[in-house]
């Protein structure tokens, strides 16, 4: 896995395929490899070049346990785009990654030709604030959940009722979650400090890059109503909602997500 020195840190990335470049930005605590299960193969098969990376805070990229800002993550993404000479490119983000992409489109619009924002938000409400505080408290208490319990809670939080009610599929997910637990550590703890400040929805009215916003219908972590607010704020943005999936919608319903993603890309190519 190659790495580059970006903004004073070591940032690990993967560069797959040929053609028009697409940079994919992951959510909190997730590695860039999560895109390689479904999105990278679909993009490469469609003739695109897919670039994924591990955000600051997620090893093997430097953890930066002393803390960092959303501006640092935006600068890292911009720095990688410039390092690989990808601009203007398509940029896709999910959850925290979508927040990074929104801010990138606002701060450095010349780097992007299209933006895709999945499971996103433009404000922080009481429940999201409480969730982040609870996760920080759990980490700070030094509590290590048993793998089976962690897998169960992760399934409830991130999957849709359609999957949870399917005996075969939910068993596969539980086994996956137990075998591959989420990344933890001081860098992910630092990521949990990042929140969307007041006023960002209004700021996003200045975004000029063509955008697609995707909400996941059964998302408990970032409900689709929050994603729709972002779509309503960005001039000309399209909004699509994927049914029967939760916060992990891009993994839970990859065929539908990939279809919507590629349709949006193709509209710019025509």
N, C-alpha and C positions, 0 to 999 in steps of 0.2 A: 504494500500500500504506500504510494508516494506521499511525501509531505512537502510543505512549503513554509518558508518563514514569512508570516503575514502579520503586520502590526505588532511585531516583537514577540509573537508566539509561534510555536510549531503547530501547524494545522494539517491534519491528515485528510486526504481526499482520494476519490476514485474517479477515473475518467474512462467511460465505456462507449464504444460505438463511434460512428462518423455522421457528419451532416450538421444541420443547424443545432447549436448547443442548447441544452436545457439544464439549468442548475436547480437542484432540489434541496430544500432546507427542512431539517427535521424538527420535531417538537422537543419539549423538555425531557432530558434524560435518555433520549433515543439516539442511536448511532446512525450514521448515513447508510449502513447496510440494510436498514429496514426498508428502504426504497427498492432494494435489489430483489425482493421477493416477487414483486408484481410490476411495479411501475418501470423500472429500468429495462427489463426484457421487452415490455410493450413498446417503450419509446425507441429502443434500438431496432426492433422489428419494423417499426414505422419509418425508419430512416433518420432518426435523431441521434445526437450525441448526448449522453446523460452524464452529468457531473454531480457526484454526491460527496458529502464531507461530514466529519464529526465536529459539531459546534464546540466553541470554547466551553470548557466545563466537562466535556465527555471524552475520556481517554479513548485512543492514544493522543488525541489533540490535548494540548496543555489544559490542565484543570483550572488554573487561575483561582485557587481557593480563597484568595484574599478578596474576591468579589469583582464584579464587572457590571456594565450597564447594557441596556438594549442597544445603545449607540455603538458599543464595542462589537456586538454581534453583527450589526449592520455593516460596520467597517470591515469586519472579517470577510463577510460575504462579498462586499464590493472589492476587497483586496484580492480575493481568489479569482473573481471574474477578470480583473485586470491582469493578474499574474498569468492566467491561462489565455489571455487575449480573446475573451469570449464575447465581448460587448459589440453590439447590443444583442442580448440573449433572452430567452424565455426563463422566467424564474417562478418556481413552484414552492409553496410552503404549507405546512400543516401545523395547527395549534401555535405553539411559540414560534415555530418557523414561519407561519403565516404573518404573525405580528412583525417579525423581522423583515419579511418581504414588503409589507405595507410601508414600513418606515424607509426601506431602501427605495421604493418607487417614489416616495416623497422627496428624499434627500438626494438621490442620484438617478433621476429618470433616464439619463442618457445611457445607462448601462443595460436597460431592459426594453424589450420590444413587446412583451406581454407578461402579465402577472396572473398567477392562479393562487387563490387563498382558500385553503380548506380548514374547516372547523376553527374559525377565527372569531375575533371580537374587537371592538373599538373602545371598550370601556371595561372597568372592573366593578362588579357589583358585590353585594354583601356575601353571597354564597361563595363566589370565587375567592374573595378575600379570606373567608374563614377556611376554605379548603387549603389554600397555600400556607396559612398560618399553622394549621393542623399538621401538615406534612413537614414543615420546619420543626415543629415541636417534637414530632415522632423521631426525626433524625437526631435532634439535639439531645433527646433522652437516651440515645444509644440503644433503642429497642430494635432487635432483629426478629422479624416475623418468621415463623416457620414457612418453608417454601409452599406447602400445600395451602396454608391459610392465605398467603400473599397471592397465590394463583387464583383462589376463589374470589377474593375482594377485587382483584384486577379484572376478572371476567365480569363481575357485576357492574363495575364502574365504566367499562370501556366497550362492552358488546351490547347488541340489541336484543330485545325479547325474542325476536325471530331465531337468533342463534342460541340463546340461552334455553329455549324450549325444544331445541333439536338435540336429542340425546347423543347422537354420533358426533355432530359438529362441536358441541360444547365440551365433550370429553377430549377431542383433539386439541381444542384451545387450552383446556386446563393442563393437559400434558405439556403443551408448548410453553405455557407460562411458568410451570414448575421447573422445566428443563432450562429455560432461558429467562431468568429473573431480570427485572429492570435494573438499569445501571444505577448505582448509588455511589456516594462519595462526596467530598467537599465541593467539587465542581458542580454537581447536580444540586447540592444544597445552595450554592450561589445562584444557580439558575432560578431556584424557587423564590428568590427575592424580587425577581423582575415582574412588574405589573404594568398594566396600561393606565397611564395617568388620565385625569379628566381633560377633556378637550380634544382628544385625538379624532373622534368622529368628525368634528368640524374641520379639523386640519386635513382630513382625507378628501375633502371637497376640492383640494388643489392637485390631486393626483391626475395626471394626464395620460398615463400608460394604459392601454386597453386591459381590462381585468375581467376575470371570471372568479366569482365567489361560490364555493361549494359548501353547503350545509349538510350535516348528517342527521337524518330525521329523529333518531333515538339517542342523540348525544346528550349524556348527563353532565359531562365535564364542561362543554361549551355548547349549549343548546343552539339549534339552528336560528332561532330568533336573533341571537347576537351576530351571527354571520350575515343575516339579512340586513341588519342595521349598517354593516360595513358596505354591503352592496348598494344600499340606498344612498350612502354618503359619497361614494366614488362616482363621478359623472360618467354615465354610459356603461357602468359595470353590469355584467350579466350575473344572474343568480340561478343556480341549480341546486335542488335538494335531492339527495339520494335516500331512498327509502330502505327500511329494514337494516340499518346499520347504526352503530354507536360511534364513540370517539375514535375508534380504530377503523373507521369506515373505509379508508384507502386500503386496508388489509382485509377487512371483512367482506366488502363488496368490490373487489378490485376490477372485475370486468366492466362494471357500470362506471366506476370512477375513471378508468382508463379511456372508456369510450367517450365520455363527456370531455375529458381533458384533450384528447386528440381531435375531436370535433372543433373545439375552440381554437386549437393551433391551426387547423386547416382553414378556418375562416380567414385568417391573416395571410395564409399562403396563396389563396385563390385570387 
